[in-house]
Amino acid sequence: MQRDLLESTRAELLAQIAGLSEEQLNWKPTPSSWSIAQVVEHIAMAEDSIARLIPIGLAQPPTYTERELGLDQSIPDRSTKLQAPARLDPSQVAMSPAQLVSLLIQCRARTIAILDSMTDSDSDRLSKTSPPHPHQLLGPMSTRQWIDAIPLHERRHIKQIVELKEGFPS
């Protein structure tokens, strides 16, 4: 179920950054672009932000009517460029491969801990509750849809990492 997708997407991300040097991870094609390290930092920050929304969503009354949002298509689609909210902008600090892997392990552990702490009652409420924080593009989403967005957002940025790697100087 969701955990399998979280694990497979994270494995794909780790495979994309495996073997890259610190120089490659922190290389930017333009001064205003993000480096691979910054993309990875953003992924971790976004996941932590979404994970914090889960208990907030579950605390809401179960009156939300979930609507079809086409998350599987819209979130990974890189043809629509989005500006990350300022709170999810990565730092300008260069990071080592070990720091990035540690960051990813830590944020995923926090997410899994939140998901593992959910009761059967919580699971039944996921589609009927909505955090009071709409998605910047898609608007209100159910708590379940926010959880579903984690690996989809990661996939979006895996594509960005592939694009950055293709642009490495020779």
Backbone as CSV, one residue per row, in Angstrom:
resi,resn,N_x,N_y,N_z,CA_x,CA_y,CA_z,C_x,C_y,C_z
1,MET,0.849,-1.191,0.000,0.000,0.000,0.000,0.878,1.232,0.000
2,GLN,0.556,2.218,0.766,1.278,3.484,0.774,2.750,3.304,1.171
3,ARG,2.998,2.452,2.134,4.375,2.269,2.601,5.258,1.730,1.481
4,ASP,4.744,0.805,0.672,5.520,0.267,-0.450,5.910,1.374,-1.425
5,LEU,4.968,2.254,-1.704,5.239,3.367,-2.620,6.249,4.334,-2.008
6,LEU,6.114,4.596,-0.716,7.093,5.455,-0.039,8.493,4.843,-0.141
7,GLU,8.588,3.543,0.096,9.890,2.872,0.070,10.473,2.811,-1.339
8,SER,9.649,2.487,-2.325,10.180,2.367,-3.690,10.598,3.731,-4.248
9,THR,9.832,4.754,-3.942,10.187,6.093,-4.417,11.471,6.571,-3.754
10,ARG,11.587,6.319,-2.455,12.817,6.730,-1.758,14.014,5.962,-2.295
11,ALA,13.851,4.688,-2.584,14.949,3.903,-3.152,15.358,4.480,-4.502
12,GLU,14.383,4.900,-5.293,14.677,5.510,-6.594,15.455,6.812,-6.422
13,LEU,15.050,7.618,-5.457,15.752,8.873,-5.193,17.191,8.595,-4.751
14,LEU,17.359,7.685,-3.815,18.701,7.362,-3.336,19.576,6.820,-4.467
15,ALA,18.990,6.031,-5.370,19.745,5.513,-6.515,20.190,6.656,-7.432
16,GLN,19.351,7.669,-7.581,19.694,8.798,-8.450,20.860,9.620,-7.896
17,ILE,20.987,9.684,-6.580,22.061,10.504,-6.014,23.286,9.673,-5.619
18,ALA,23.147,8.353,-5.633,24.258,7.477,-5.265,25.437,7.697,-6.204
19,GLY,26.611,7.782,-5.632,27.821,7.902,-6.429,28.132,9.305,-6.920
20,LEU,27.236,10.253,-6.660,27.531,11.623,-7.079,28.498,12.254,-6.085
21,SER,29.413,13.052,-6.601,30.368,13.749,-5.738,29.682,14.944,-5.083
22,GLU,30.326,15.471,-4.071,29.799,16.685,-3.426,29.709,17.824,-4.440
23,GLU,30.694,17.891,-5.328,30.679,18.924,-6.362,29.467,18.753,-7.288
24,GLN,29.194,17.527,-7.708,28.035,17.285,-8.579,26.728,17.583,-7.844
25,LEU,26.624,17.171,-6.592,25.403,17.401,-5.828,25.107,18.884,-5.647
26,ASN,26.146,19.694,-5.586,25.962,21.118,-5.306,26.107,22.006,-6.538
27,TRP,26.304,21.393,-7.719,26.416,22.145,-8.969,25.049,22.703,-9.367
28,LYS,25.056,23.946,-9.855,23.828,24.592,-10.327,24.042,25.052,-11.769
29,PRO,23.094,24.753,-12.651,23.257,25.174,-14.049,23.215,26.693,-14.220
30,THR,22.504,27.378,-13.341,22.450,28.841,-13.335,22.442,29.285,-11.875
31,PRO,22.802,30.523,-11.613,22.802,30.984,-10.224,21.427,30.907,-9.540
32,SER,20.363,31.020,-10.311,19.021,30.991,-9.706,18.414,29.589,-9.653
33,SER,19.099,28.606,-10.253,18.599,27.228,-10.235,18.924,26.577,-8.901
34,TRP,18.218,25.480,-8.636,18.557,24.655,-7.485,19.549,23.590,-7.907
35,SER,20.426,23.251,-6.987,21.319,22.117,-7.181,20.574,20.837,-6.810
36,ILE,21.174,19.695,-7.111,20.578,18.425,-6.702,20.457,18.387,-5.180
37,ALA,21.480,18.861,-4.480,21.423,18.883,-3.017,20.243,19.728,-2.534
38,GLN,20.018,20.860,-3.169,18.894,21.707,-2.774,17.553,21.037,-3.082
39,VAL,17.480,20.329,-4.192,16.252,19.594,-4.525,15.978,18.548,-3.451
40,VAL,17.026,17.821,-3.056,16.868,16.794,-2.027,16.452,17.436,-0.698
41,GLU,17.082,18.543,-0.346,16.710,19.241,0.890,15.246,19.677,0.828
42,HIS,14.816,20.191,-0.314,13.422,20.603,-0.497,12.479,19.411,-0.336
43,ILE,12.833,18.266,-0.905,12.001,17.064,-0.773,11.805,16.736,0.705
44,ALA,12.897,16.751,1.462,12.821,16.430,2.891,11.980,17.468,3.645
45,MET,12.175,18.744,3.328,11.405,19.799,3.994,9.915,19.668,3.687
46,ALA,9.586,19.384,2.434,8.181,19.237,2.046,7.564,18.029,2.732
47,GLU,8.310,16.919,2.786,7.786,15.727,3.453,7.529,15.998,4.930
48,ASP,8.462,16.675,5.586,8.252,17.013,6.997,7.023,17.900,7.167
49,SER,6.846,18.834,6.258,5.691,19.727,6.321,4.382,18.955,6.163
50,ILE,4.356,18.035,5.196,3.160,17.219,4.989,2.924,16.307,6.183
51,ALA,3.977,15.702,6.702,3.828,14.805,7.852,3.218,15.542,9.040
52,ARG,3.599,16.798,9.225,3.018,17.589,10.321,1.537,17.882,10.084
53,LEU,1.104,17.863,8.822,-0.314,18.108,8.511,-1.210,16.915,8.849
54,ILE,-0.640,15.717,8.908,-1.455,14.513,9.110,-2.234,14.577,10.421
55,PRO,-1.582,14.796,11.570,-2.366,14.873,12.807,-3.303,16.082,12.841
56,ILE,-2.907,17.166,12.188,-3.789,18.342,12.118,-5.040,17.989,11.331
57,GLY,-4.859,17.298,10.215,-6.008,16.878,9.417,-6.905,15.932,10.180
58,LEU,-6.307,14.952,10.841,-7.104,13.964,11.581,-7.853,14.588,12.749
59,ALA,-7.402,15.732,13.227,-8.073,16.422,14.336,-9.302,17.210,13.872
60,GLN,-9.475,17.325,12.556,-10.617,18.077,12.017,-11.870,17.203,12.046
61,PRO,-13.043,17.846,12.026,-14.278,17.051,11.960,-14.314,16.237,10.659
62,PRO,-14.861,15.027,10.706,-14.897,14.168,9.509,-16.029,14.556,8.559
63,THR,-15.985,15.802,8.107,-17.051,16.327,7.247,-16.555,16.668,5.838
64,TYR,-15.294,16.425,5.571,-14.729,16.771,4.278,-15.195,15.761,3.234
65,THR,-15.576,16.265,2.082,-15.923,15.397,0.953,-14.745,15.408,-0.008
66,GLU,-14.068,14.277,-0.081,-12.895,14.169,-0.932,-13.320,14.291,-2.391
67,ARG,-12.523,15.016,-3.161,-12.798,15.173,-4.588,-11.621,14.633,-5.380
68,GLU,-11.903,14.182,-6.584,-10.861,13.636,-7.455,-9.968,14.788,-7.920
69,LEU,-8.695,14.666,-7.684,-7.756,15.729,-8.037,-6.732,15.306,-9.083
70,GLY,-6.728,14.030,-9.446,-5.752,13.563,-10.423,-4.318,13.730,-9.938
71,LEU,-4.101,13.455,-8.666,-2.774,13.650,-8.074,-1.690,12.882,-8.817
72,ASP,-2.014,11.653,-9.244,-1.015,10.815,-9.928,-0.478,11.476,-11.188
73,GLN,-1.286,12.315,-11.811,-0.854,13.007,-13.027,-0.329,14.412,-12.712
74,SER,-1.044,15.148,-11.886,-0.713,16.567,-11.708,0.556,16.818,-10.907
75,ILE,0.778,16.083,-9.846,1.948,16.382,-9.010,3.257,16.027,-9.711
76,PRO,3.404,14.836,-10.300,4.687,14.528,-10.951,4.937,15.275,-12.266
77,ASP,3.917,15.924,-12.806,4.020,16.596,-14.107,4.909,17.832,-14.012
78,ARG,6.071,17.766,-14.630,7.011,18.899,-14.570,6.772,19.920,-15.673
79,SER,5.756,19.720,-16.505,5.477,20.718,-17.536,4.869,21.973,-16.920
80,THR,4.297,21.835,-15.738,3.789,22.984,-15.003,4.808,23.321,-13.929
81,LYS,5.497,24.436,-14.099,6.508,24.850,-13.125,5.819,25.548,-11.964
82,LEU,6.263,25.225,-10.773,5.713,25.813,-9.564,6.818,26.486,-8.774
83,GLN,6.462,27.522,-8.071,7.383,28.175,-7.148,7.083,27.621,-5.767
84,ALA,8.063,27.026,-5.146,7.867,26.470,-3.801,7.548,27.599,-2.829
85,PRO,6.678,27.331,-1.858,6.475,28.338,-0.816,7.813,28.648,-0.148
86,ALA,8.006,29.879,0.266,9.289,30.306,0.831,9.734,29.406,1.980
87,ARG,8.785,28.908,2.763,9.154,28.067,3.911,9.769,26.737,3.475
88,LEU,9.606,26.380,2.196,10.162,25.128,1.677,11.344,25.358,0.746
89,ASP,11.831,26.606,0.711,13.026,26.880,-0.086,14.241,26.288,0.611
90,PRO,15.094,25.600,-0.134,16.291,25.019,0.484,17.308,26.093,0.841
91,SER,18.244,25.704,1.687,19.309,26.617,2.094,20.308,26.786,0.952
92,GLN,21.219,27.680,1.147,22.289,27.903,0.172,23.580,27.212,0.616
93,VAL,23.479,26.343,1.622,24.636,25.667,2.188,24.927,24.392,1.407
94,ALA,26.171,24.220,0.986,26.561,22.997,0.278,26.430,21.807,1.229
95,MET,25.994,20.677,0.693,25.824,19.476,1.506,26.604,18.318,0.899
96,SER,27.085,17.464,1.788,27.812,16.276,1.363,26.818,15.158,1.073
97,PRO,27.256,14.126,0.348,26.369,12.979,0.125,25.856,12.385,1.438
98,ALA,26.732,12.250,2.420,26.318,11.672,3.704,25.262,12.535,4.401
99,GLN,25.419,13.846,4.336,24.427,14.736,4.952,23.063,14.582,4.277
100,LEU,23.052,14.463,2.963,21.790,14.329,2.237,21.103,13.009,2.562
101,VAL,21.859,11.932,2.593,21.284,10.625,2.916,20.729,10.653,4.340
102,SER,21.464,11.234,5.258,20.998,11.340,6.648,19.705,12.148,6.732
103,LEU,19.653,13.244,6.008,18.448,14.083,5.981,17.247,13.284,5.491
104,LEU,17.437,12.516,4.430,16.348,11.711,3.882,15.921,10.603,4.840
105,ILE,16.876,9.966,5.484,16.554,8.904,6.441,15.772,9.473,7.619
106,GLN,16.208,10.613,8.128,15.551,11.213,9.288,14.127,11.665,8.968
107,CYS,13.933,12.311,7.840,12.581,12.794,7.524,11.643,11.626,7.260
108,ARG,12.137,10.575,6.616,11.281,9.423,6.358,10.936,8.710,7.663
109,ALA,11.869,8.641,8.583,11.593,8.014,9.885,10.491,8.770,10.619
110,ARG,10.515,10.097,10.545,9.450,10.897,11.190,8.099,10.635,10.526
111,THR,8.083,10.550,9.201,6.839,10.280,8.480,6.290,8.906,8.845
112,ILE,7.136,7.907,8.825,6.710,6.540,9.152,6.207,6.471,10.590
113,ALA,6.858,7.176,11.501,6.411,7.178,12.901,4.997,7.748,13.009
114,ILE,4.718,8.800,12.272,3.365,9.387,12.290,2.367,8.409,11.683
115,LEU,2.714,7.813,10.553,1.802,6.858,9.919,1.584,5.631,10.805
116,ASP,2.640,5.160,11.458,2.524,3.997,12.334,1.716,4.286,13.595
117,SER,1.655,5.540,13.987,0.910,5.895,15.205,-0.595,6.003,14.956
118,MET,-1.003,5.942,13.691,-2.428,6.064,13.376,-3.180,4.809,13.806
119,THR,-4.365,5.025,14.327,-5.231,3.920,14.719,-6.132,3.545,13.548
120,ASP,-6.870,2.443,13.688,-7.838,2.070,12.652,-8.867,3.174,12.469
121,SER,-9.254,3.797,13.555,-10.215,4.908,13.498,-9.632,6.063,12.684
122,ASP,-8.340,6.355,12.906,-7.679,7.413,12.131,-7.692,7.066,10.647
123,SER,-7.373,5.813,10.334,-7.330,5.385,8.932,-8.683,5.564,8.261
124,ASP,-9.744,5.310,8.997,-11.096,5.481,8.456,-11.423,6.950,8.200
125,ARG,-10.740,7.851,8.891,-11.022,9.292,8.784,-10.175,10.004,7.726
126,LEU,-9.198,9.329,7.163,-8.256,10.000,6.260,-8.928,10.701,5.087
127,SER,-9.938,10.069,4.498,-10.615,10.663,3.338,-11.713,11.636,3.738
128,LYS,-12.040,11.669,5.025,-13.159,12.500,5.505,-12.696,13.742,6.248
129,THR,-11.380,13.912,6.347,-10.836,15.082,7.032,-9.892,15.821,6.097
130,SER,-9.667,17.082,6.414,-8.782,17.895,5.592,-8.062,18.896,6.480
131,PRO,-6.733,18.932,6.392,-6.024,19.968,7.144,-6.463,21.350,6.667
132,PRO,-6.462,22.345,7.551,-6.896,23.688,7.143,-5.828,24.435,6.345
133,HIS,-5.021,23.699,5.583,-3.960,24.280,4.762,-4.114,23.753,3.341
134,PRO,-4.667,24.551,2.424,-4.836,24.064,1.050,-3.501,23.953,0.320
135,HIS,-3.463,23.065,-0.642,-2.301,22.939,-1.524,-2.245,24.185,-2.393
136,GLN,-1.053,24.668,-2.686,-0.913,25.921,-3.441,-1.521,25.872,-4.837
137,LEU,-1.581,24.710,-5.442,-2.125,24.581,-6.792,-3.484,23.881,-6.803
138,LEU,-3.636,22.858,-5.968,-4.813,21.993,-6.017,-5.906,22.373,-5.021
139,GLY,-5.607,23.279,-4.116,-6.604,23.701,-3.129,-6.750,22.689,-2.008
140,PRO,-7.935,22.656,-1.375,-8.138,21.737,-0.249,-7.959,20.283,-0.683
141,MET,-7.306,19.541,0.184,-7.084,18.119,-0.058,-7.402,17.361,1.219
142,SER,-7.849,16.123,1.063,-8.088,15.285,2.238,-6.745,14.934,2.872
143,THR,-6.809,14.508,4.113,-5.594,14.060,4.794,-4.959,12.907,4.015
144,ARG,-5.779,11.999,3.488,-5.261,10.893,2.684,-4.544,11.408,1.446
145,GLN,-5.100,12.397,0.789,-4.474,12.940,-0.410,-3.134,13.604,-0.087
146,TRP,-3.043,14.228,1.079,-1.758,14.802,1.479,-0.719,13.692,1.647
147,ILE,-1.127,12.588,2.259,-0.204,11.448,2.419,0.195,10.914,1.039
148,ASP,-0.786,10.764,0.158,-0.506,10.278,-1.201,0.447,11.205,-1.947
149,ALA,0.433,12.483,-1.602,1.270,13.467,-2.292,2.757,13.303,-1.986
150,ILE,3.094,12.678,-0.868,4.509,12.575,-0.485,5.338,11.886,-1.572
151,PRO,5.030,10.645,-1.954,5.868,10.014,-2.990,5.679,10.639,-4.372
152,LEU,4.518,11.224,-4.629,4.297,11.870,-5.931,5.160,13.119,-6.060
153,HIS,5.261,13.871,-4.982,6.127,15.054,-4.962,7.585,14.623,-5.140
154,GLU,7.944,13.545,-4.480,9.303,13.026,-4.604,9.591,12.617,-6.043
155,ARG,8.622,11.975,-6.697,8.799,11.579,-8.110,8.992,12.795,-9.007
156,ARG,8.237,13.845,-8.735,8.373,15.082,-9.509,9.823,15.555,-9.469
157,HIS,10.383,15.530,-8.264,11.736,16.050,-8.113,12.812,15.047,-8.522
158,ILE,12.501,13.775,-8.550,13.437,12.803,-9.128,13.624,13.142,-10.603
159,LYS,12.537,13.493,-11.270,12.635,13.908,-12.676,13.524,15.139,-12.812
160,GLN,13.395,16.073,-11.869,14.223,17.270,-11.895,15.699,16.905,-11.703
161,ILE,15.972,15.969,-10.813,17.348,15.524,-10.580,17.915,14.890,-11.852
162,VAL,17.130,14.074,-12.527,17.577,13.472,-13.791,17.920,14.578,-14.791
163,GLU,17.075,15.596,-14.878,17.337,16.723,-15.783,18.641,17.432,-15.408
164,LEU,18.853,17.636,-14.114,20.082,18.297,-13.679,21.312,17.455,-14.022
165,LYS,21.214,16.150,-13.815,22.345,15.266,-14.117,22.666,15.295,-15.611
166,GLU,21.643,15.397,-16.446,21.853,15.453,-17.898,22.579,16.731,-18.292
167,GLY,22.484,17.758,-17.462,23.123,19.031,-17.760,24.506,19.215,-17.154
168,PHE,25.018,18.174,-16.465,26.351,18.277,-15.870,27.352,18.676,-16.931
169,PRO,28.281,19.576,-16.579,29.360,19.898,-17.534,30.235,18.670,-17.768
170,SER,30.736,18.550,-18.958,31.586,17.404,-19.313,32.930,17.462,-18.643
